[in-house]
Amino acid sequence: MTGPNPVDRGKKGSKIHLVTERSGLPLSVGISGANLHDSQALKPLVRGIPPIRSRRGPRRRRPAKLHGDKGYDYDDLRRWLRKRGIRHRIARRGIESSTRLGRHRWTIERTMSWLAGCRRLHRRYERKAEHFLAFTAIACSLICYRRLAK
């Protein structure tokens, strides 16, 4: 035997969690251990979304709608989002397929591939999580600058 299966949930490493807008610009970013479930990272990410200045009207303090896959299908998360006034579209486990969310999911996948293009984030060299989060934030700001400069 060569060791445990690398697909197991108890593996070492880190994950990058990301909330983007419709076009793929990162709004909020976070990191966690690879053995942490994705649903536990949703609340800090939504809280971390900054107020967005719009051309008309007041600033938006929260997103209008949030799309998520089956990993976020928990009643307490749905209640929490509803209490904050955020409409959600989350696929139900065992009932719906995630294919309908595919048209929204590709923006996240594209943004993650932009982040993976940064050599420093492709493999984690930093021991401290704060340093890795700082490099991730710098990469997100560069992505925003490149997209808005066009």
N, CA, C and O atoms as a GROMACS GRO file, in nm:
protein
  600
    1MET      N    1   0.083  -0.119   0.000
    1MET     CA    2   0.000   0.000   0.000
    1MET      C    3   0.088   0.125   0.000
    1MET      O    4   0.196   0.128   0.058
    2THR      N    5   0.038   0.228  -0.066
    2THR     CA    6   0.113   0.354  -0.074
    2THR      C    7   0.060   0.459   0.021
    2THR      O    8   0.116   0.568   0.028
    3GLY      N    9  -0.046   0.429   0.092
    3GLY     CA   10  -0.100   0.526   0.186
    3GLY      C   11  -0.248   0.548   0.161
    3GLY      O   12  -0.308   0.477   0.080
    4PRO      N   13  -0.307   0.645   0.229
    4PRO     CA   14  -0.450   0.668   0.213
    4PRO      C   15  -0.483   0.726   0.075
    4PRO      O   16  -0.398   0.782   0.006
    5ASN      N   17  -0.607   0.711   0.038
    5ASN     CA   18  -0.654   0.763  -0.088
    5ASN      C   19  -0.646   0.916  -0.086
    5ASN      O   20  -0.695   0.977   0.009
    6PRO      N   21  -0.586   0.980  -0.189
    6PRO     CA   22  -0.573   1.127  -0.186
    6PRO      C   23  -0.706   1.201  -0.203
    6PRO      O   24  -0.711   1.322  -0.183
    7VAL      N   25  -0.812   1.130  -0.239
    7VAL     CA   26  -0.942   1.194  -0.256
    7VAL      C   27  -1.018   1.201  -0.125
    7VAL      O   28  -1.124   1.265  -0.119
    8ASP      N   29  -0.968   1.137  -0.020
    8ASP     CA   30  -1.036   1.137   0.109
    8ASP      C   31  -1.052   1.278   0.163
    8ASP      O   32  -0.972   1.367   0.132
    9ARG      N   33  -1.154   1.297   0.244
    9ARG     CA   34  -1.181   1.428   0.300
    9ARG      C   35  -1.080   1.468   0.407
    9ARG      O   36  -1.067   1.586   0.437
   10GLY      N   37  -1.010   1.375   0.464
   10GLY     CA   38  -0.918   1.406   0.571
   10GLY      C   39  -0.779   1.442   0.522
   10GLY      O   40  -0.683   1.429   0.598
   11LYS      N   41  -0.766   1.487   0.399
   11LYS     CA   42  -0.633   1.512   0.345
   11LYS      C   43  -0.576   1.645   0.394
   11LYS      O   44  -0.650   1.733   0.441
   12LYS      N   45  -0.447   1.658   0.384
   12LYS     CA   46  -0.378   1.779   0.425
   12LYS      C   47  -0.383   1.879   0.311
   12LYS      O   48  -0.409   1.844   0.196
   13GLY      N   49  -0.357   2.003   0.345
   13GLY     CA   50  -0.354   2.107   0.244
   13GLY      C   51  -0.450   2.219   0.276
   13GLY      O   52  -0.501   2.229   0.388
   14SER      N   53  -0.475   2.303   0.177
   14SER     CA   54  -0.563   2.416   0.197
   14SER      C   55  -0.650   2.436   0.074
   14SER      O   56  -0.615   2.394  -0.036
   15LYS      N   57  -0.764   2.500   0.096
   15LYS     CA   58  -0.858   2.531  -0.010
   15LYS      C   59  -0.880   2.681  -0.015
   15LYS      O   60  -0.873   2.750   0.087
   16ILE      N   61  -0.905   2.730  -0.135
   16ILE     CA   62  -0.939   2.870  -0.153
   16ILE      C   63  -1.090   2.878  -0.176
   16ILE      O   64  -1.142   2.813  -0.266
   17HIS      N   65  -1.158   2.956  -0.094
   17HIS     CA   66  -1.302   2.978  -0.108
   17HIS      C   67  -1.322   3.117  -0.169
   17HIS      O   68  -1.250   3.211  -0.137
   18LEU      N   69  -1.420   3.126  -0.257
   18LEU     CA   70  -1.432   3.248  -0.336
   18LEU      C   71  -1.578   3.281  -0.362
   18LEU      O   72  -1.659   3.193  -0.392
   19VAL      N   73  -1.612   3.409  -0.350
   19VAL     CA   74  -1.742   3.461  -0.390
   19VAL      C   75  -1.713   3.564  -0.498
   19VAL      O   76  -1.635   3.657  -0.477
   20THR      N   77  -1.778   3.547  -0.614
   20THR     CA   78  -1.755   3.639  -0.724
   20THR      C   79  -1.887   3.703  -0.765
   20THR      O   80  -1.995   3.658  -0.727
   21GLU      N   81  -1.874   3.809  -0.844
   21GLU     CA   82  -1.993   3.866  -0.904
   21GLU      C   83  -2.024   3.790  -1.031
   21GLU      O   84  -1.957   3.691  -1.064
   22ARG      N   85  -2.125   3.834  -1.103
   22ARG     CA   86  -2.171   3.760  -1.220
   22ARG      C   87  -2.065   3.747  -1.328
   22ARG      O   88  -2.060   3.645  -1.397
   23SER      N   89  -1.981   3.848  -1.345
   23SER     CA   90  -1.881   3.843  -1.450
   23SER      C   91  -1.753   3.772  -1.408
   23SER      O   92  -1.666   3.748  -1.492
   24GLY      N   93  -1.739   3.738  -1.281
   24GLY     CA   94  -1.622   3.664  -1.236
   24GLY      C   95  -1.523   3.743  -1.154
   24GLY      O   96  -1.418   3.690  -1.118
   25LEU      N   97  -1.551   3.868  -1.124
   25LEU     CA   98  -1.460   3.946  -1.040
   25LEU      C   99  -1.474   3.899  -0.895
   25LEU      O  100  -1.586   3.891  -0.844
   26PRO      N  101  -1.364   3.870  -0.829
   26PRO     CA  102  -1.372   3.822  -0.690
   26PRO      C  103  -1.418   3.933  -0.596
   26PRO      O  104  -1.364   4.044  -0.596
   27LEU      N  105  -1.518   3.901  -0.514
   27LEU     CA  106  -1.568   3.995  -0.413
   27LEU      C  107  -1.513   3.964  -0.275
   27LEU      O  108  -1.478   4.054  -0.199
   28SER      N  109  -1.506   3.835  -0.243
   28SER     CA  110  -1.460   3.794  -0.112
   28SER      C  111  -1.381   3.665  -0.128
   28SER      O  112  -1.419   3.577  -0.206
   29VAL      N  113  -1.272   3.654  -0.056
   29VAL     CA  114  -1.186   3.536  -0.066
   29VAL      C  115  -1.148   3.490   0.073
   29VAL      O  116  -1.133   3.571   0.164
   30GLY      N  117  -1.132   3.362   0.088
   30GLY     CA  118  -1.092   3.304   0.215
   30GLY      C  119  -1.020   3.172   0.191
   30GLY      O  120  -1.032   3.113   0.084
   31ILE      N  121  -0.947   3.127   0.290
   31ILE     CA  122  -0.880   2.999   0.281
   31ILE      C  123  -0.917   2.916   0.402
   31ILE      O  124  -0.954   2.969   0.507
   32SER      N  125  -0.907   2.785   0.387
   32SER     CA  126  -0.933   2.694   0.497
   32SER      C  127  -0.854   2.567   0.474
   32SER      O  128  -0.794   2.548   0.368
   33GLY      N  129  -0.855   2.482   0.573
   33GLY     CA  130  -0.791   2.352   0.558
   33GLY      C  131  -0.870   2.265   0.462
   33GLY      O  132  -0.991   2.282   0.446
   34ALA      N  133  -0.801   2.173   0.398
   34ALA     CA  134  -0.868   2.086   0.300
   34ALA      C  135  -0.965   1.990   0.367
   34ALA      O  136  -1.052   1.935   0.299
   35ASN      N  137  -0.952   1.968   0.497
   35ASN     CA  138  -1.043   1.878   0.565
   35ASN      C  139  -1.166   1.948   0.621
   35ASN      O  140  -1.246   1.884   0.689
   36LEU      N  141  -1.184   2.077   0.593
   36LEU     CA  142  -1.302   2.151   0.638
   36LEU      C  143  -1.408   2.147   0.529
   36LEU      O  144  -1.377   2.164   0.411
   37HIS      N  145  -1.532   2.126   0.568
   37HIS     CA  146  -1.640   2.122   0.471
   37HIS      C  147  -1.667   2.262   0.416
   37HIS      O  148  -1.653   2.361   0.487
   38ASP      N  149  -1.704   2.267   0.289
   38ASP     CA  150  -1.725   2.396   0.222
   38ASP      C  151  -1.836   2.479   0.286
   38ASP      O  152  -1.829   2.602   0.286
   39SER      N  153  -1.937   2.413   0.340
   39SER     CA  154  -2.050   2.488   0.394
   39SER      C  155  -2.012   2.572   0.515
   39SER      O  156  -2.079   2.671   0.545
   40GLN      N  157  -1.906   2.536   0.585
   40GLN     CA  158  -1.865   2.614   0.703
   40GLN      C  159  -1.794   2.743   0.664
   40GLN      O  160  -1.776   2.830   0.749
   41ALA      N  161  -1.755   2.756   0.539
   41ALA     CA  162  -1.685   2.877   0.495
   41ALA      C  163  -1.779   2.979   0.432
   41ALA      O  164  -1.735   3.088   0.397
   42LEU      N  165  -1.907   2.945   0.417
   42LEU     CA  166  -1.998   3.036   0.347
   42LEU      C  167  -2.028   3.162   0.428
   42LEU      O  168  -2.028   3.272   0.373
   43LYS      N  169  -2.054   3.148   0.555
   43LYS     CA  170  -2.090   3.264   0.637
   43LYS      C  171  -1.979   3.368   0.644
   43LYS      O  172  -2.006   3.486   0.624
   44PRO      N  173  -1.853   3.329   0.671
   44PRO     CA  174  -1.748   3.432   0.670
   44PRO      C  175  -1.728   3.497   0.534
   44PRO      O  176  -1.693   3.615   0.526
   45LEU      N  177  -1.750   3.422   0.426
   45LEU     CA  178  -1.734   3.480   0.293
   45LEU      C  179  -1.843   3.584   0.265
   45LEU      O  180  -1.814   3.691   0.212
   46VAL      N  181  -1.966   3.553   0.300
   46VAL     CA  182  -2.075   3.648   0.276
   46VAL      C  183  -2.059   3.771   0.364
   46VAL      O  184  -2.088   3.882   0.321
   47ARG      N  185  -2.013   3.752   0.488
   47ARG     CA  186  -1.988   3.867   0.576
   47ARG      C  187  -1.875   3.954   0.524
   47ARG      O  188  -1.871   4.074   0.551
   48GLY      N  189  -1.781   3.894   0.451
   48GLY     CA  190  -1.664   3.966   0.403
   48GLY      C  191  -1.686   4.044   0.274
   48GLY      O  192  -1.594   4.110   0.226
   49ILE      N  193  -1.805   4.037   0.217
   49ILE     CA  194  -1.832   4.111   0.093
   49ILE      C  195  -1.841   4.260   0.127
   49ILE      O  196  -1.922   4.299   0.210
   50PRO      N  197  -1.759   4.343   0.063
   50PRO     CA  198  -1.762   4.486   0.095
   50PRO      C  199  -1.884   4.553   0.032
   50PRO      O  200  -1.941   4.500  -0.064
   51PRO      N  201  -1.925   4.671   0.084
   51PRO     CA  202  -2.034   4.745   0.019
   51PRO      C  203  -1.991   4.788  -0.121
   51PRO      O  204  -1.880   4.836  -0.141
   52ILE      N  205  -2.079   4.769  -0.216
   52ILE     CA  206  -2.047   4.796  -0.356
   52ILE      C  207  -2.115   4.925  -0.397
   52ILE      O  208  -2.237   4.939  -0.383
   53ARG      N  209  -2.038   5.018  -0.448
   53ARG     CA  210  -2.093   5.145  -0.493
   53ARG      C  211  -2.155   5.127  -0.631
   53ARG      O  212  -2.092   5.075  -0.722
   54SER      N  213  -2.276   5.170  -0.645
   54SER     CA  214  -2.343   5.160  -0.774
   54SER      C  215  -2.355   5.299  -0.836
   54SER      O  216  -2.338   5.400  -0.768
   55ARG      N  217  -2.384   5.302  -0.963
   55ARG     CA  218  -2.394   5.431  -1.031
   55ARG      C  219  -2.520   5.506  -0.991
   55ARG      O  220  -2.524   5.628  -0.988
   56ARG      N  221  -2.625   5.428  -0.960
   56ARG     CA  222  -2.751   5.489  -0.919
   56ARG      C  223  -2.788   5.433  -0.782
   56ARG      O  224  -2.770   5.314  -0.756
   57GLY      N  225  -2.838   5.517  -0.698
   57GLY     CA  226  -2.891   5.472  -0.571
   57GLY      C  227  -2.784   5.449  -0.465
   57GLY      O  228  -2.666   5.479  -0.486
   58PRO      N  229  -2.826   5.395  -0.352
   58PRO     CA  230  -2.733   5.373  -0.242
   58PRO      C  231  -2.644   5.251  -0.267
   58PRO      O  232  -2.665   5.174  -0.360
   59ARG      N  233  -2.544   5.238  -0.182
   59ARG     CA  234  -2.454   5.124  -0.193
   59ARG      C  235  -2.527   4.995  -0.159
   59ARG      O  236  -2.615   4.993  -0.072
   60ARG      N  237  -2.489   4.889  -0.227
   60ARG     CA  238  -2.547   4.759  -0.197
   60ARG      C  239  -2.462   4.695  -0.089
   60ARG      O  240  -2.340   4.681  -0.106
   61ARG      N  241  -2.522   4.658   0.020
   61ARG     CA  242  -2.450   4.600   0.132
   61ARG      C  243  -2.438   4.449   0.122
   61ARG      O  244  -2.355   4.388   0.190
   62ARG      N  245  -2.520   4.388   0.039
   62ARG     CA  246  -2.518   4.243   0.027
   62ARG      C  247  -2.560   4.206  -0.116
   62ARG      O  248  -2.624   4.286  -0.184
   63PRO      N  249  -2.526   4.086  -0.160
   63PRO     CA  250  -2.568   4.045  -0.294
   63PRO      C  251  -2.719   4.020  -0.296
   63PRO      O  252  -2.780   3.993  -0.193
   64ALA      N  253  -2.778   4.030  -0.415
   64ALA     CA  254  -2.921   4.007  -0.428
   64ALA      C  255  -2.951   3.858  -0.433
   64ALA      O  256  -3.054   3.812  -0.382
   65LYS      N  257  -2.862   3.782  -0.495
   65LYS     CA  258  -2.887   3.639  -0.513
   65LYS      C  259  -2.755   3.564  -0.503
   65LYS      O  260  -2.650   3.615  -0.544
   66LEU      N  261  -2.760   3.444  -0.449
   66LEU     CA  262  -2.641   3.362  -0.432
   66LEU      C  263  -2.667   3.224  -0.490
   66LEU      O  264  -2.766   3.159  -0.456
   67HIS      N  265  -2.579   3.180  -0.577
   67HIS     CA  266  -2.589   3.046  -0.636
   67HIS      C  267  -2.488   2.956  -0.568
   67HIS      O  268  -2.374   2.996  -0.543
   68GLY      N  269  -2.529   2.834  -0.536
   68GLY     CA  270  -2.440   2.739  -0.471
   68GLY      C  271  -2.470   2.597  -0.514
   68GLY      O  272  -2.582   2.566  -0.557
   69ASP      N  273  -2.371   2.511  -0.503
   69ASP     CA  274  -2.391   2.372  -0.541
   69ASP      C  275  -2.440   2.292  -0.421
   69ASP      O  276  -2.476   2.348  -0.318
   70LYS      N  277  -2.440   2.161  -0.434
   70LYS     CA  278  -2.499   2.074  -0.332
   70LYS      C  279  -2.424   2.077  -0.200
   70LYS      O  280  -2.480   2.038  -0.097
   71GLY      N  281  -2.300   2.121  -0.200
   71GLY     CA  282  -2.224   2.128  -0.077
   71GLY      C  283  -2.278   2.229   0.022
   71GLY      O  284  -2.243   2.224   0.140
   72TYR      N  285  -2.362   2.320  -0.023
   72TYR     CA  286  -2.417   2.424   0.061
   72TYR      C  287  -2.564   2.400   0.095
   72TYR      O  288  -2.631   2.490   0.144
   73ASP      N  289  -2.614   2.280   0.070
   73ASP     CA  290  -2.754   2.247   0.092
   73ASP      C  291  -2.777   2.207   0.238
   73ASP      O  292  -2.784   2.088   0.270
   74TYR      N  293  -2.789   2.306   0.324
   74TYR     CA  294  -2.818   2.285   0.466
   74TYR      C  295  -2.924   2.385   0.507
   74TYR      O  296  -2.922   2.501   0.466
   75ASP      N  297  -3.018   2.339   0.589
   75ASP     CA  298  -3.129   2.425   0.630
   75ASP      C  299  -3.083   2.548   0.707
   75ASP      O  300  -3.140   2.656   0.691
   76ASP      N  301  -2.981   2.533   0.792
   76ASP     CA  302  -2.937   2.648   0.869
   76ASP      C  303  -2.872   2.754   0.779
   76ASP      O  304  -2.887   2.873   0.805
   77LEU      N  305  -2.802   2.712   0.673
   77LEU     CA  306  -2.745   2.810   0.580
   77LEU      C  307  -2.856   2.880   0.501
   77LEU      O  308  -2.848   3.000   0.476
   78ARG      N  309  -2.958   2.804   0.461
   78ARG     CA  310  -3.070   2.863   0.389
   78ARG      C  311  -3.143   2.966   0.477
   78ARG      O  312  -3.178   3.074   0.431
   79ARG      N  313  -3.165   2.931   0.604
   79ARG     CA  314  -3.231   3.024   0.696
   79ARG      C  315  -3.145   3.148   0.718
   79ARG      O  316  -3.197   3.259   0.722
   80TRP      N  317  -3.014   3.129   0.732
   80TRP     CA  318  -2.923   3.240   0.756
   80TRP      C  319  -2.924   3.336   0.637
   80TRP      O  320  -2.926   3.458   0.655
   81LEU      N  321  -2.921   3.281   0.515
   81LEU     CA  322  -2.925   3.366   0.396
   81LEU      C  323  -3.060   3.439   0.385
   81LEU      O  324  -3.064   3.556   0.349
   82ARG      N  325  -3.168   3.369   0.415
   82ARG     CA  326  -3.300   3.430   0.408
   82ARG      C  327  -3.313   3.543   0.510
   82ARG      O  328  -3.373   3.646   0.481
   83LYS      N  329  -3.257   3.522   0.629
   83LYS     CA  330  -3.263   3.624   0.734
   83LYS      C  331  -3.187   3.750   0.694
   83LYS      O  332  -3.224   3.861   0.732
   84ARG      N  333  -3.081   3.733   0.618
   84ARG     CA  334  -3.003   3.848   0.571
   84ARG      C  335  -3.061   3.912   0.446
   84ARG      O  336  -3.008   4.013   0.398
   85GLY      N  337  -3.169   3.856   0.391
   85GLY     CA  338  -3.232   3.914   0.273
   85GLY      C  339  -3.166   3.876   0.143
   85GLY      O  340  -3.179   3.948   0.044
   86ILE      N  341  -3.096   3.765   0.140
   86ILE     CA  342  -3.027   3.718   0.020
   86ILE      C  343  -3.105   3.600  -0.036
   86ILE      O  344  -3.122   3.498   0.031
   87ARG      N  345  -3.153   3.615  -0.159
   87ARG     CA  346  -3.218   3.502  -0.223
   87ARG      C  347  -3.112   3.400  -0.260
   87ARG      O  348  -3.000   3.438  -0.296
   88HIS      N  349  -3.145   3.273  -0.253
   88HIS     CA  350  -3.046   3.170  -0.282
   88HIS      C  351  -3.101   3.073  -0.383
   88HIS      O  352  -3.222   3.051  -0.392
   89ARG      N  353  -3.010   3.016  -0.460
   89ARG     CA  354  -3.041   2.910  -0.554
   89ARG      C  355  -2.938   2.801  -0.530
   89ARG      O  356  -2.829   2.802  -0.588
   90ILE      N  357  -2.974   2.706  -0.446
   90ILE     CA  358  -2.884   2.598  -0.405
   90ILE      C  359  -2.947   2.466  -0.448
   90ILE      O  360  -3.064   2.440  -0.419
   91ALA      N  361  -2.870   2.383  -0.516
   91ALA     CA  362  -2.920   2.253  -0.560
   91ALA      C  363  -2.943   2.164  -0.438
   91ALA      O  364  -2.862   2.164  -0.345
   92ARG      N  365  -3.050   2.089  -0.439
   92ARG     CA  366  -3.084   2.000  -0.327
   92ARG      C  367  -3.014   1.867  -0.345
   92ARG      O  368  -3.008   1.811  -0.455
   93ARG      N  369  -2.960   1.817  -0.234
   93ARG     CA  370  -2.892   1.686  -0.238
   93ARG      C  371  -2.993   1.575  -0.262
   93ARG      O  372  -3.096   1.568  -0.195
   94GLY      N  373  -2.962   1.488  -0.357
   94GLY     CA  374  -3.047   1.374  -0.384
   94GLY      C  375  -3.172   1.404  -0.464
   94GLY      O  376  -3.243   1.311  -0.502
   95ILE      N  377  -3.201   1.530  -0.491
   95ILE     CA  378  -3.322   1.566  -0.564
   95ILE      C  379  -3.288   1.627  -0.699
   95ILE      O  380  -3.335   1.581  -0.803
   96GLU      N  381  -3.206   1.732  -0.697
   96GLU     CA  382  -3.172   1.802  -0.820
   96GLU      C  383  -3.029   1.771  -0.861
   96GLU      O  384  -2.945   1.735  -0.778
   97SER      N  385  -3.002   1.785  -0.989
   97SER     CA  386  -2.865   1.772  -1.035
   97SER      C  387  -2.802   1.911  -1.038
   97SER      O  388  -2.872   2.012  -1.045
   98SER      N  389  -2.672   1.914  -1.033
   98SER     CA  390  -2.602   2.043  -1.034
   98SER      C  391  -2.584   2.097  -1.175
   98SER      O  392  -2.522   2.202  -1.193
   99THR      N  393  -2.637   2.028  -1.275
   99THR     CA  394  -2.615   2.072  -1.412
   99THR      C  395  -2.684   2.204  -1.442
   99THR      O  396  -2.635   2.281  -1.525
  100ARG      N  397  -2.797   2.233  -1.377
  100ARG     CA  398  -2.864   2.360  -1.402
  100ARG      C  399  -2.783   2.477  -1.350
  100ARG      O  400  -2.796   2.589  -1.399
  101LEU      N  401  -2.698   2.452  -1.250
  101LEU     CA  402  -2.614   2.560  -1.197
  101LEU      C  403  -2.487   2.576  -1.279
  101LEU      O  404  -2.407   2.666  -1.252
  102GLY      N  405  -2.466   2.490  -1.378
  102GLY     CA  406  -2.344   2.494  -1.457
  102GLY      C  407  -2.322   2.625  -1.530
  102GLY      O  408  -2.209   2.669  -1.548
  103ARG      N  409  -2.432   2.689  -1.572
  103ARG     CA  410  -2.417   2.816  -1.643
  103ARG      C  411  -2.367   2.927  -1.551
  103ARG      O  412  -2.311   3.025  -1.599
  104HIS      N  413  -2.387   2.912  -1.420
  104HIS     CA  414  -2.335   3.010  -1.325
  104HIS      C  415  -2.202   2.964  -1.265
  104HIS      O  416  -2.121   3.046  -1.223
  105ARG      N  417  -2.180   2.834  -1.263
  105ARG     CA  418  -2.062   2.780  -1.198
  105ARG      C  419  -1.934   2.806  -1.278
  105ARG      O  420  -1.826   2.814  -1.219
  106TRP      N  421  -1.945   2.819  -1.410
  106TRP     CA  422  -1.825   2.835  -1.490
  106TRP      C  423  -1.753   2.966  -1.458
  106TRP      O  424  -1.632   2.976  -1.479
  107THR      N  425  -1.825   3.068  -1.408
  107THR     CA  426  -1.757   3.192  -1.372
  107THR      C  427  -1.665   3.170  -1.252
  107THR      O  428  -1.556   3.227  -1.246
  108ILE      N  429  -1.709   3.088  -1.158
  108ILE     CA  430  -1.623   3.057  -1.042
  108ILE      C  431  -1.503   2.975  -1.088
  108ILE      O  432  -1.389   3.001  -1.048
  109GLU      N  433  -1.529   2.875  -1.174
  109GLU     CA  434  -1.419   2.792  -1.223
  109GLU      C  435  -1.318   2.874  -1.302
  109GLU      O  436  -1.198   2.851  -1.293
  110ARG      N  437  -1.368   2.971  -1.381
  110ARG     CA  438  -1.276   3.056  -1.457
  110ARG      C  439  -1.193   3.143  -1.364
  110ARG      O  440  -1.072   3.158  -1.386
  111THR      N  441  -1.255   3.199  -1.261
  111THR     CA  442  -1.180   3.280  -1.165
  111THR      C  443  -1.078   3.197  -1.090
  111THR      O  444  -0.967   3.242  -1.064
  112MET      N  445  -1.116   3.074  -1.055
  112MET     CA  446  -1.019   2.985  -0.989
  112MET      C  447  -0.903   2.952  -1.082
  112MET      O  448  -0.790   2.938  -1.035
  113SER      N  449  -0.928   2.939  -1.211
  113SER     CA  450  -0.818   2.913  -1.304
  113SER      C  451  -0.729   3.037  -1.318
  113SER      O  452  -0.608   3.024  -1.336
  114TRP      N  453  -0.789   3.158  -1.310
  114TRP     CA  454  -0.706   3.278  -1.309
  114TRP      C  455  -0.617   3.280  -1.186
  114TRP      O  456  -0.500   3.318  -1.195
  115LEU      N  457  -0.671   3.238  -1.072
  115LEU     CA  458  -0.590   3.233  -0.950
  115LEU      C  459  -0.482   3.126  -0.960
  115LEU      O  460  -0.371   3.144  -0.912
  116ALA      N  461  -0.516   3.014  -1.024
  116ALA     CA  462  -0.417   2.907  -1.040
  116ALA      C  463  -0.304   2.947  -1.133
  116ALA      O  464  -0.196   2.888  -1.130
  117GLY      N  465  -0.330   3.047  -1.217
  117GLY     CA  466  -0.224   3.097  -1.305
  117GLY      C  467  -0.115   3.173  -1.230
  117GLY      O  468  -0.006   3.192  -1.283
  118CYS      N  469  -0.143   3.215  -1.110
  118CYS     CA  470  -0.041   3.281  -1.028
  118CYS      C  471   0.050   3.174  -0.970
  118CYS      O  472   0.005   3.084  -0.899
  119ARG      N  473   0.176   3.186  -0.999
  119ARG     CA  474   0.270   3.080  -0.961
  119ARG      C  475   0.277   3.062  -0.809
  119ARG      O  476   0.296   2.950  -0.761
  120ARG      N  477   0.262   3.169  -0.736
  120ARG     CA  478   0.274   3.160  -0.591
  120ARG      C  479   0.156   3.086  -0.529
  120ARG      O  480   0.169   3.029  -0.420
  121LEU      N  481   0.041   3.086  -0.596
  121LEU     CA  482  -0.078   3.021  -0.542
  121LEU      C  483  -0.098   2.880  -0.594
  121LEU      O  484  -0.177   2.803  -0.540
  122HIS      N  485  -0.024   2.845  -0.700
  122HIS     CA  486  -0.041   2.712  -0.757
  122HIS      C  487  -0.005   2.604  -0.656
  122HIS      O  488  -0.070   2.500  -0.647
  123ARG      N  489   0.099   2.629  -0.583
  123ARG     CA  490   0.141   2.539  -0.476
  123ARG      C  491   0.168   2.625  -0.354
  123ARG      O  492   0.230   2.731  -0.366
  124ARG      N  493   0.123   2.582  -0.240
  124ARG     CA  494   0.138   2.664  -0.119
  124ARG      C  495   0.277   2.644  -0.060
  124ARG      O  496   0.313   2.534  -0.017
  125TYR      N  497   0.355   2.753  -0.060
  125TYR     CA  498   0.489   2.750  -0.004
  125TYR      C  499   0.493   2.808   0.137
  125TYR      O  500   0.584   2.778   0.215
  126GLU      N  501   0.396   2.890   0.171
  126GLU     CA  502   0.397   2.959   0.300
  126GLU      C  503   0.346   2.869   0.410
  126GLU      O  504   0.252   2.792   0.391
  127ARG      N  505   0.408   2.879   0.525
  127ARG     CA  506   0.362   2.801   0.640
  127ARG      C  507   0.246   2.869   0.710
  127ARG      O  508   0.155   2.803   0.761
  128LYS      N  509   0.248   3.000   0.714
  128LYS     CA  510   0.145   3.075   0.785
  128LYS      C  511   0.027   3.102   0.692
  128LYS      O  512   0.045   3.140   0.576
  129ALA      N  513  -0.092   3.082   0.746
  129ALA     CA  514  -0.212   3.102   0.666
  129ALA      C  515  -0.232   3.249   0.629
  129ALA      O  516  -0.286   3.280   0.523
  130GLU      N  517  -0.188   3.340   0.717
  130GLU     CA  518  -0.205   3.482   0.690
  130GLU      C  519  -0.126   3.524   0.566
  130GLU      O  520  -0.173   3.606   0.487
  131HIS      N  521  -0.006   3.466   0.549
  131HIS     CA  522   0.075   3.501   0.432
  131HIS      C  523   0.010   3.449   0.304
  131HIS      O  524   0.005   3.520   0.203
  132PHE      N  525  -0.041   3.326   0.309
  132PHE     CA  526  -0.107   3.269   0.192
  132PHE      C  527  -0.233   3.348   0.157
  132PHE      O  528  -0.262   3.370   0.039
  133LEU      N  529  -0.308   3.390   0.258
  133LEU     CA  530  -0.427   3.472   0.234
  133LEU      C  531  -0.390   3.607   0.176
  133LEU      O  532  -0.462   3.660   0.091
  134ALA      N  533  -0.278   3.664   0.220
  134ALA     CA  534  -0.234   3.792   0.166
  134ALA      C  535  -0.196   3.779   0.018
  134ALA      O  536  -0.232   3.865  -0.062
  135PHE      N  537  -0.125   3.673  -0.018
  135PHE     CA  538  -0.091   3.652  -0.159
  135PHE      C  539  -0.216   3.626  -0.243
  135PHE      O  540  -0.223   3.668  -0.358
  136THR      N  541  -0.315   3.558  -0.186
  136THR     CA  542  -0.440   3.535  -0.256
  136THR      C  543  -0.515   3.666  -0.278
  136THR      O  544  -0.572   3.688  -0.384
  137ALA      N  545  -0.514   3.753  -0.178
  137ALA     CA  546  -0.580   3.883  -0.191
  137ALA      C  547  -0.508   3.970  -0.296
  137ALA      O  548  -0.574   4.042  -0.371
  138ILE      N  549  -0.377   3.963  -0.301
  138ILE     CA  550  -0.302   4.037  -0.402
  138ILE      C  551  -0.337   3.986  -0.542
  138ILE      O  552  -0.356   4.064  -0.635
  139ALA      N  553  -0.346   3.853  -0.555
  139ALA     CA  554  -0.382   3.796  -0.685
  139ALA      C  555  -0.523   3.836  -0.726
  139ALA      O  556  -0.549   3.862  -0.843
  140CYS      N  557  -0.616   3.842  -0.630
  140CYS     CA  558  -0.753   3.884  -0.661
  140CYS      C  559  -0.756   4.030  -0.703
  140CYS      O  560  -0.831   4.067  -0.793
  141SER      N  561  -0.676   4.114  -0.638
  141SER     CA  562  -0.674   4.254  -0.677
  141SER      C  563  -0.613   4.272  -0.816
  141SER      O  564  -0.656   4.359  -0.891
  142LEU      N  565  -0.513   4.189  -0.851
  142LEU     CA  566  -0.457   4.195  -0.986
  142LEU      C  567  -0.559   4.149  -1.090
  142LEU      O  568  -0.565   4.204  -1.200
  143ILE      N  569  -0.639   4.048  -1.057
  143ILE     CA  570  -0.744   4.002  -1.149
  143ILE      C  571  -0.845   4.114  -1.170
  143ILE      O  572  -0.886   4.140  -1.284
  144CYS      N  573  -0.886   4.180  -1.062
  144CYS     CA  574  -0.980   4.291  -1.076
  144CYS      C  575  -0.921   4.405  -1.159
  144CYS      O  576  -0.991   4.463  -1.242
  145TYR      N  577  -0.794   4.437  -1.137
  145TYR     CA  578  -0.730   4.544  -1.212
  145TYR      C  579  -0.724   4.509  -1.361
  145TYR      O  580  -0.754   4.594  -1.445
  146ARG      N  581  -0.686   4.386  -1.394
  146ARG     CA  582  -0.678   4.346  -1.533
  146ARG      C  583  -0.813   4.349  -1.602
  146ARG      O  584  -0.824   4.392  -1.717
  147ARG      N  585  -0.917   4.304  -1.531
  147ARG     CA  586  -1.051   4.301  -1.591
  147ARG      C  587  -1.109   4.441  -1.606
  147ARG      O  588  -1.176   4.470  -1.706
  148LEU      N  589  -1.084   4.529  -1.509
  148LEU     CA  590  -1.141   4.663  -1.516
  148LEU      C  591  -1.061   4.756  -1.606
  148LEU      O  592  -1.113   4.858  -1.651
  149ALA      N  593  -0.934   4.722  -1.632
  149ALA     CA  594  -0.851   4.807  -1.719
  149ALA      C  595  -0.887   4.788  -1.865
  149ALA      O  596  -0.848   4.870  -1.948
  150LYS      N  597  -0.959   4.682  -1.899
  150LYS     CA  598  -0.996   4.659  -2.040
  150LYS      C  599  -1.101   4.754  -2.088
  150LYS      O  600  -1.142   4.748  -2.203
   0.00000   0.00000   0.00000
